[in-house]
Protein backbone atom coordinates (compact mmCIF):
# COMPACT_ATOMS: atom_id res chain seq x y z
CA UNK A 1 0.00 0.00 0.00
CA UNK A 2 0.94 3.66 -0.43
CA UNK A 3 0.84 5.36 2.97
CA UNK A 4 1.13 8.85 4.46
CA UNK A 5 2.42 9.09 8.06
CA UNK A 6 1.69 12.19 10.17
CA UNK A 7 3.23 12.49 13.64
CA UNK A 8 5.24 15.35 15.16
CA UNK A 9 7.29 12.96 17.33
CA UNK A 10 10.29 12.27 15.11
CA UNK A 11 11.21 8.93 16.71
CA UNK A 12 7.71 7.52 16.44
CA UNK A 13 7.29 8.85 12.91
CA UNK A 14 10.54 7.31 11.73
CA UNK A 15 9.71 4.10 13.57
CA UNK A 16 6.40 3.86 11.75
CA UNK A 17 8.09 4.54 8.41
CA UNK A 18 10.57 1.73 9.03
CA UNK A 19 7.90 -0.68 10.27
CA UNK A 20 5.70 -0.07 7.25
CA UNK A 21 8.62 -0.32 4.81
CA UNK A 22 9.69 -3.63 6.35
CA UNK A 23 6.15 -4.92 5.80
CA UNK A 24 6.42 -4.08 2.11
CA UNK A 25 4.53 -0.79 2.04
CA UNK A 26 5.59 2.50 0.45
CA UNK A 27 5.51 5.58 2.68
CA UNK A 28 4.91 8.35 0.15
CA UNK A 29 5.12 11.16 2.73
CA UNK A 30 6.06 11.53 6.43
CA UNK A 31 4.95 14.85 7.93
CA UNK A 32 4.77 16.53 11.32
CA UNK A 33 1.71 18.80 11.34
CA UNK A 34 -1.92 19.01 10.23
CA UNK A 35 -1.63 21.27 7.18
CA UNK A 36 1.20 19.10 5.83
CA UNK A 37 -1.03 16.03 6.23
CA UNK A 38 -3.86 17.62 4.24
CA UNK A 39 -1.43 18.64 1.51
CA UNK A 40 0.20 15.18 1.41
CA UNK A 41 -3.18 13.44 1.10
CA UNK A 42 -4.26 15.81 -1.66
CA UNK A 43 -0.99 15.34 -3.55
CA UNK A 44 -0.39 11.61 -3.12
CA UNK A 45 -3.92 10.19 -2.66
CA UNK A 46 -2.57 7.37 -0.47
CA UNK A 47 -4.28 4.04 0.18
CA UNK A 48 -4.34 4.98 3.88
CA UNK A 49 -2.90 7.61 6.24
CA UNK A 50 -1.62 7.04 9.79
CA UNK A 51 -2.24 10.16 11.88
CA UNK A 52 -1.42 11.23 15.43
CA UNK A 53 -4.38 12.98 17.12
CA UNK A 54 -2.21 15.59 18.88
CA UNK A 55 0.09 17.70 16.73
CA UNK A 56 1.39 21.31 16.73
CA UNK A 57 0.67 24.02 17.58
CA UNK A 58 -1.58 23.24 20.58
CA UNK A 59 -1.12 19.45 20.73
CA UNK A 60 -4.83 18.86 21.33
CA UNK A 61 -6.80 17.65 18.32
CA UNK A 62 -4.99 19.12 15.31
CA UNK A 63 -4.30 15.70 13.81
CA UNK A 64 -7.93 14.68 14.05
CA UNK A 65 -9.14 17.94 12.55
CA UNK A 66 -6.62 17.60 9.72
CA UNK A 67 -7.82 14.05 9.05
CA UNK A 68 -11.42 15.28 8.85
CA UNK A 69 -10.35 18.17 6.60
CA UNK A 70 -8.48 15.80 4.29
CA UNK A 71 -11.57 13.58 4.01
CA UNK A 72 -13.68 16.62 3.12
CA UNK A 73 -11.30 17.44 0.27
CA UNK A 74 -10.87 13.81 -0.74
CA UNK A 75 -14.05 12.02 0.44
CA UNK A 76 -13.55 8.53 1.80
CA UNK A 77 -9.77 8.88 2.10
CA UNK A 78 -8.81 6.12 4.59
CA UNK A 79 -7.51 7.42 7.94
CA UNK A 80 -6.11 5.47 10.89
CA UNK A 81 -5.77 7.86 13.83
CA UNK A 82 -3.49 7.13 16.80
CA UNK A 83 -4.00 8.52 20.30
CA UNK A 84 -2.11 8.22 23.58
CA UNK A 85 -5.33 7.97 25.59
CA UNK A 86 -8.90 6.74 25.21
CA UNK A 87 -10.94 9.78 24.18
CA UNK A 88 -14.32 8.57 22.95
CA UNK A 89 -15.35 11.91 21.43
CA UNK A 90 -12.45 11.69 18.98
CA UNK A 91 -13.65 8.31 17.77
CA UNK A 92 -17.18 9.66 17.27
CA UNK A 93 -15.94 12.75 15.41
CA UNK A 94 -13.78 10.63 13.15
CA UNK A 95 -16.57 8.41 11.84
CA UNK A 96 -19.33 11.03 11.87
CA UNK A 97 -19.50 11.33 8.07
CA UNK A 98 -20.65 7.71 7.88
CA UNK A 99 -18.46 6.70 4.95
CA UNK A 100 -16.19 4.24 6.76
CA UNK A 101 -12.49 3.65 6.05
CA UNK A 102 -11.50 5.13 9.40
CA UNK A 103 -9.84 3.81 12.54
CA UNK A 104 -8.96 4.91 16.06
CA UNK A 105 -6.20 3.05 17.90
CA UNK A 106 -4.19 3.67 21.02
CA UNK A 107 -0.49 4.13 20.34
CA UNK A 108 0.27 1.10 22.51
CA UNK A 109 -1.36 -0.96 19.77
CA UNK A 110 1.47 -0.05 17.38
CA UNK A 111 3.83 -2.10 19.53
CA UNK A 112 1.64 -5.11 18.79
CA UNK A 113 2.79 -5.16 15.20
CA UNK A 114 0.44 -7.79 13.80
CA UNK A 115 -2.63 -6.11 15.33
CA UNK A 116 -1.57 -2.71 14.03
CA UNK A 117 -0.89 -3.95 10.49
CA UNK A 118 -4.16 -5.88 10.45
CA UNK A 119 -6.10 -2.77 11.52
CA UNK A 120 -4.29 -0.70 8.89
CA UNK A 121 -5.23 -3.17 6.19
CA UNK A 122 -8.89 -3.24 7.26
CA UNK A 123 -9.13 0.56 7.29
CA UNK A 124 -7.55 0.71 3.81
CA UNK A 125 -10.23 -1.73 2.62
CA UNK A 126 -13.03 0.48 3.94
CA UNK A 127 -13.72 -0.84 7.43
CA UNK A 128 -14.35 1.20 10.58
CA UNK A 129 -11.88 0.02 13.24
CA UNK A 130 -12.01 1.10 16.90
CA UNK A 131 -9.51 0.16 19.58
CA UNK A 132 -10.79 -2.60 21.90
CA UNK A 133 -10.07 -0.34 24.89
CA UNK A 134 -12.43 2.27 23.45
CA UNK A 135 -15.06 -0.44 23.12
CA UNK A 136 -14.45 -1.59 26.71
CA UNK A 137 -14.86 1.96 28.01
CA UNK A 138 -18.08 2.41 26.07
CA UNK A 139 -19.48 -0.82 27.44
CA UNK A 140 -18.52 0.14 30.99
CA UNK A 141 -20.30 3.47 30.66
CA UNK A 142 -23.60 2.21 29.25
CA UNK A 143 -26.73 3.21 31.17
CA UNK A 144 -29.89 1.17 31.62
CA UNK A 145 -32.56 2.32 29.21
CA UNK A 146 -30.14 3.74 26.66
CA UNK A 147 -30.61 3.19 22.93
CA UNK A 148 -28.77 -0.13 23.13
CA UNK A 149 -30.86 -1.43 26.00
CA UNK A 150 -33.09 -3.27 23.54
CA UNK A 151 -30.18 -5.43 22.36
CA UNK A 152 -29.40 -8.82 23.84
CA UNK A 153 -25.97 -9.51 25.32
CA UNK A 154 -25.03 -11.46 22.18
CA UNK A 155 -26.18 -8.62 19.92
CA UNK A 156 -24.14 -6.09 21.91
CA UNK A 157 -21.15 -8.44 21.61
CA UNK A 158 -21.56 -8.55 17.83
CA UNK A 159 -21.95 -4.77 17.66
CA UNK A 160 -18.71 -4.33 19.63
CA UNK A 161 -16.89 -6.55 17.13
CA UNK A 162 -18.45 -4.61 14.26
CA UNK A 163 -17.05 -1.45 15.86
CA UNK A 164 -13.61 -3.07 15.88
CA UNK A 165 -13.96 -3.47 12.11
CA UNK A 166 -14.45 -7.23 11.84
CA UNK A 167 -16.33 -8.68 8.88
CA UNK A 168 -19.22 -11.12 9.33
CA UNK A 169 -16.97 -14.09 8.57
CA UNK A 170 -14.35 -12.90 11.08
CA UNK A 171 -17.04 -12.42 13.74
CA UNK A 172 -18.32 -15.94 13.06
CA UNK A 173 -14.84 -17.37 13.61
CA UNK A 174 -14.24 -15.40 16.82
CA UNK A 175 -17.59 -16.34 18.36
CA UNK A 176 -17.71 -19.87 16.91
CA UNK A 177 -21.02 -19.21 15.17
CA UNK A 178 -22.27 -20.05 11.72
CA UNK A 179 -22.30 -17.30 9.12
CA UNK A 180 -26.09 -17.47 8.94
CA UNK A 181 -26.35 -17.02 12.72
CA UNK A 182 -24.12 -13.93 12.56
CA UNK A 183 -26.17 -12.48 9.70
CA UNK A 184 -29.38 -13.07 11.68
CA UNK A 185 -27.99 -11.39 14.81
CA UNK A 186 -26.71 -8.40 12.84
CA UNK A 187 -30.05 -8.10 11.07
CA UNK A 188 -31.70 -7.98 14.49
CA UNK A 189 -29.26 -5.24 15.58
CA UNK A 190 -30.16 -3.13 12.52
CA UNK A 191 -33.89 -3.66 13.10
CA UNK A 192 -33.77 -2.85 16.83
CA UNK A 193 -31.73 0.30 16.20
CA UNK A 194 -34.27 1.43 13.60
CA UNK A 195 -31.86 1.31 10.65
CA UNK A 196 -33.89 0.86 7.44
CA UNK A 197 -32.82 -1.46 4.62
CA UNK A 198 -29.98 0.27 2.80
CA UNK A 199 -26.43 -0.33 1.70
CA UNK A 200 -25.08 -2.94 4.17
CA UNK A 201 -21.79 -1.11 4.71
CA UNK A 202 -23.59 2.16 5.41
CA UNK A 203 -25.85 0.49 7.98
CA UNK A 204 -22.81 -0.97 9.76
CA UNK A 205 -21.32 2.51 10.11
CA UNK A 206 -24.66 3.91 11.36
CA UNK A 207 -24.89 1.11 13.92
CA UNK A 208 -21.39 1.90 15.20
CA UNK A 209 -22.32 5.59 15.39
CA UNK A 210 -25.37 4.69 17.47
CA UNK A 211 -23.07 2.63 19.66
CA UNK A 212 -20.70 5.56 20.18
CA UNK A 213 -23.34 8.20 20.76
CA UNK A 214 -25.25 6.50 23.60
N, C-alpha and C positions, 0 to 999 in steps of 0.2 A: 504494500500500500504506500501511497504518497501522503506524508504526514507533516503537519505544522505543529511545533512545540512552542508554547508560550509560558514562560516562568521567569520571574526576575532573579531568582536564586541561581547563580551561575552553576554551582556544583550540581544541583538537582537537574537543571536544564541540560547540562552536558551529560549527566548520567542517563537521562531519558534518551538523549540522542544516541548514545552508545548502545543502550539496551535495545532500542528499536532497530538500529543498524545491524546488530548481531542477530536479530530475528528475521533479517532479510527485507526490512522496510527501508524506504527512502525518506529521510527527513528533508523536505524541500525548503524549510525555513525554521530557524530557532530564534525567537524574539523575547524581549523582556518587558513589554508593556502593552496595554490595551490597544492603542491606535496602531501599533505595529502588527498586532494580531489581525485586526480588521483588514489592513492593507495586504498582509500575507495571504489571507484567505481569498481576498478579491483577486490577487495576482495569480496565485498558484492553483486555486480550486482543489484543495487536497481531498483525499478520500476520508480523512478524519483529522481533527485538531485536538491536541491535548493541552488543556488550559488551567493554569492556577487561578483560583478564585481571587486571591488577594495580590494585587500588583500596584506599582506606583501610580499616582503620587500618595494616596492616602492609605493604601494597603487594607482596604475594606472589601469592596465588591467590584473593583475595576475589571478584573478578569471575566467575571460573570456578565457584566454589562457589555463588555466588548464581544463576548460570545453571542449574546442576544443581538447586538448590532450587526455582527457578521451574518447571522442567520436572516436578518431583515434584508440585507443587501443581496445575499445569496441563499434564498429560502431552502430549508432542508439540509444545509451544510452540517455534516455530522460533528458533534462537539462532545468530548469527554472532559468534564471539569473535575479538577482535583482540589480538595480542601483539607486543611489541617484538622478541622473539627466538624462535628455533626451540626449542620445548620439547615433545618428542614425548609425554611423559607427559600433558601437558594435552590434547593431541588425543585420546589414548586414553580419558582420563577423560570427555571431553565426549560421546563417542559410545557409551559403555559400555552405555547402556540399550537400544541396538539399534533405536530407533524412527526414526532419521533426522532430517531437518530441522535439521541442525546444521552449522556450519562453523568452520574455524580458519584465519585468515589473518594474515600479518605486516602490521604497520601500514604498511610501505612500499607494500603493495598498494593502500592507499586512494588514494595519489597517482596510481595508474593507474586513472583513474575508470571507464573502461569495464569493466575486469576486476572491479573492486570491485562495481559495480552488477550485473554479470552474476552474480557469486557470490551476492550478496544475493537476487536473484530466484530462483536455483536452490534456495537454502536455504529460502526462503519456500514454494517448491513441493514441499518434502519431501526434497530431495537432501542427501547428506552431501558436504561440500566441504572439502578439505584444501589448504593452500597448496602449490604446486609445490616450494618449498624444503624443506618437511617431507618430501615424497615423495622428493626427492633425497637427503636425509640418511638416510632409512630404507633406500633402495637401497644407499647407500654403506656402511651398517653391517651388511648381511646377511652371515650366516655360511654356509659350505658345510654342507649337511646340515640346514638349518633347515626349518621346515614348508613353506616356499615353494620348497624345492630341487627338488620334483617338477614345478614349472611350467617350461614352455619360456620362452625370452626374450620371445616374442610374448605369451604369456599373462601374464607379469609386467608387460609394457608395458600391456596392457589393464587389469590390476588397478590399476596406478598411475593410469590415467585414470578408472577407476571411483572411486578414492579422491578424485580431484579433483572428483567430482560430475557427470561427463559422462554423458549418456544413451547408449544403444546407437547411436542415429542420429548423435549428435555424435562418438562414437568412430569410427564408420565414416568420417565425413568427414575427421577428423584423420589417420587412418591409411590413407586411400584403400583401404578394403575394402568389400565388399558387406555389407549388413545381415545376410544369412544367415551370412556368414563370422564376423562379430562375435558373433552369437548362438551359433555353434558353439564359438568360443574361450571365451566366458564360461561356457557349459555345461561345458566341460572344466575350467575353473577351479573351478567349484562341485563337480564330481565329485572332482577331485584333492584338494580341501580337506576332503572328507568332509561336504559340506553337503547334507542330504537335500532332496528335492523339497518345496517350501514356497512361501509367498508370495514372488514374485520380488524385491520391494523388500527384504524382510527378509533374504533370502539375500545381497543385495548388501551390506547393512550388516554381516552376519556375515563376509563375505569381507574387507571393509575392516578389521574388527576383527582378524582373523587376520593381516592384513598388518601392522597396527600392533604386534601383540603378539609378533612373532617377532624 
